[in-house]
Each structure stands twice: as C-alpha cells, then as structure tokens.
Amino acid sequence: MAEDRAEVLGVVTSTDRRGAEVAAADLDQAWRRRGLPAALVALWPGTGAVRLDVSVLGARRRDPVALARLVGRARRASVVVGHGSATLPFGALASSLARTPFVYRSIGDPAYWTTSRARRIRVGIALRRADRVVALWPGAADILAERYGLARHRLVVIPTGVPVDRFGPTAAAQRPRARRALAEAVGLSSRLDPNRPVVAWLGALSPEKDPTVAVEAVARLGDAQLVMAGSGPMQAELVGLAARVAPGRVHLIGALDQPAALLAAADVLVLPSRTEGIPAVAIEAGLAGLPVVARRVGGIAEVVVDGETGVLVDERSPEAVAAGLSAVIGSGSAADAGVAMGLAAAARCRDRFALDVVADAWVDLLSQVAGTVWT
C-alpha cells in the first residue's frame, strides 16, 4: 500500500472527527496534493458516531500495541507529525526509538492544559524530544518557550488552516430555506422555526467547552433558537437543562460529518469555551460569513476581532454571552451589525487561515526537518 511507503507520517489520537483530527486529515490531503508521500494513522479507535476513515494502530486507549506499531511505521518515515493530545508522548517515544525526526503540533492553549507541576514535567520531557514544536499563534509559542525552556529555533508558528472552498456566506434572505433544509436533514422539520434566528454550536459536549453557558445564554433571548451539533459526556445534562430554561428552543442534533449545512442556516456561532487554541470551527464560521461570539481565551482573538468580526466576552457568564449574541442577531441595527461582521470575518479568514497557505508553510518546515525536498 502507498501509505506503507509514507515519508510524512501524520498521527492523531483517535478516529473521532474532532478539531485536531479533522485539521490533520485536511493537512494530509494538502500535503499529498503537493507531492508529499503522506499517510495518516490513529493511535486507537474513536467512540463517536462520526469518525475519520484512517488506519488504526491500537485496539483501545493507551494500547501498548499502538506504540509498537507506531515505531514500525516511524522507521519507514522521513518525519513523524503528531497532532495534539496523546500523540505527544506516543510520537516522541516512537520517533526516538525509530530514530526518525518528530514534529509536534500543539493544538490547544498550553497555559490551560499544563497547570500542575507533574503534568508540566511529563509534557516537558516529551516536548524536548521533538525536533520542532508547532504553535498555533505567537502567544502559545511564548508560553511553550517560557514554561519548558524550549529553544526558540525549535518553535514554529503555523495557524490552523481550513479549506476555503467548503464554506461560503449565505444571504440573510436565503437562511429560512437553509434552515428548512437542515431541519429536514436532521429530523427537526416540525420543531425548527425557519423564520426565527438560529445560534449555532459546533463542538464536543464536554466541560471545557462550557455548553451550559450557551444554553443559558440563549434562554435569555426570547426569539432565538440554539442548534447544537456535537456529542459528549454532557449530553443528558444539556437535554434536561434545555427543557427547563428554554423549552422547544434548543435542539441537540448529534455530531455532523460536515458543518456547512448548519452554518448556512445560522445567524451566529457561539463559542463560550473555557479553553481553545485556534479552533477551526471559528474559522469555518467566518468563512461562512457568520460573526462569532466567544470567550476571550487561548488563540480566539487571532480569529475573532472584537467589534469587527464578532464579539469577545471576558466573563464566564450566560448574561455576558447573551449580550454578545443580542448585539449581532435579531432585527434592525443588530442584524445589520451581524451582517457586516460576518462579511469582515469571511475576508479575514480567507486571508489568514486558508489551508493552501498553511500547507505551504508546513511543507517548508517538513522539508527542513526531514532534509528532503518534495516536488
């Protein structure tokens, strides 16, 4: 098989279609289009309903068989690229045993995930085994350098990239039609009102994403509907909360293979997370011409310019998020502001986060690390 001769071996934690995994798959395809003999593997299977179609090394989480197989794959590669989470310890050790260069893509906010001393020690040991560490924005690179003493020449800043041709703005007059199409596709035909504003949620239903804040914020907006695409451990809790505070206005539709249909139907994306890197979903929303209302955490401010392409909220409160949503949806001046912000977001995201530009930066980096020029 072609992937057995891969010179660029990408590694994701699982086959679940989450942000890091989707970004890795997009990069893998972009590298192939540029002539790199690339392959993508997962350490173990995912648990979600929507998964990537990639080779899996282990049978379960932290399966030692996955490490052994990764070592074998690494020996046939010119460079191994780990995309967040468990790919750091697994990729660093496997690459060291195989004597293959290792590049680690730090996908989140290093200030959030490495607060304990024990975790900093473990992460630091693995990071120092990497030939290069890719941070998503300059502030993350600064934290990695200061917290772990990484040499600046080993740190590279390359943001998240998104294929721009997957998303495009939907005119306000076309949104009712898009809402009807979405409702039919996900079984909401009798419940989603095509003539009322829609707030979109895309992401894991897990504590770090703070989905309860989104539900409680929309509950304070009497006319808005919240459509939540995603799965996770908080699903049952959110169903109960929605029934109490916003009956009939919150719809959990499960994970989506492609988010374009939801973004076309929405007026705004809400992202009240406690932590983020540079989330692809914020870029996707921007490309779809939507303003984003988000908490000012991690690298969010690299995507969302407060007052220009969306609203940034400093407080972790439903009231603050609701105020941000009110500023960009509804009627009159708020609706006009939302449209203007959405257009500005589309232009910014095309300029800064187009996958083609990001992939070219990656090819330059991988060529340096592997000592190979691909044509």
Secondary structure, DSSP 8 states (H G I E B T S, - for coil): -GGGG-SEEEEEEESB--HHHHHHHHHHHHHHHTT--EEEEEEE---SSSB---EE--SSTT-HHHHHHHHHHHHT-SEEEEESTTHHHHHHHHHHHHT--EEEE--S-HHHHT-SHHHHHHHHHHHTT-SEEEESSHHHHHHHHHHH---GGGEEE----B-GGG-----GGGHHHHHHHHHHHHT-TTT--TTS-EEEEES--SGGG-HHHHHHHHHTSTT-EEEEE---TTHHHHHHHHHHHSTTTEEE----S--HHHHHH-SEEEE--S--SS-HHHHHHHHTT--EEEE--TTHHHH--BTTTEEEE-S-SHHHHHHHHHTTSSSTHHHHHHHHHHHHHHHHHHHHHBHHHHHHHHHHHHHHHHT----
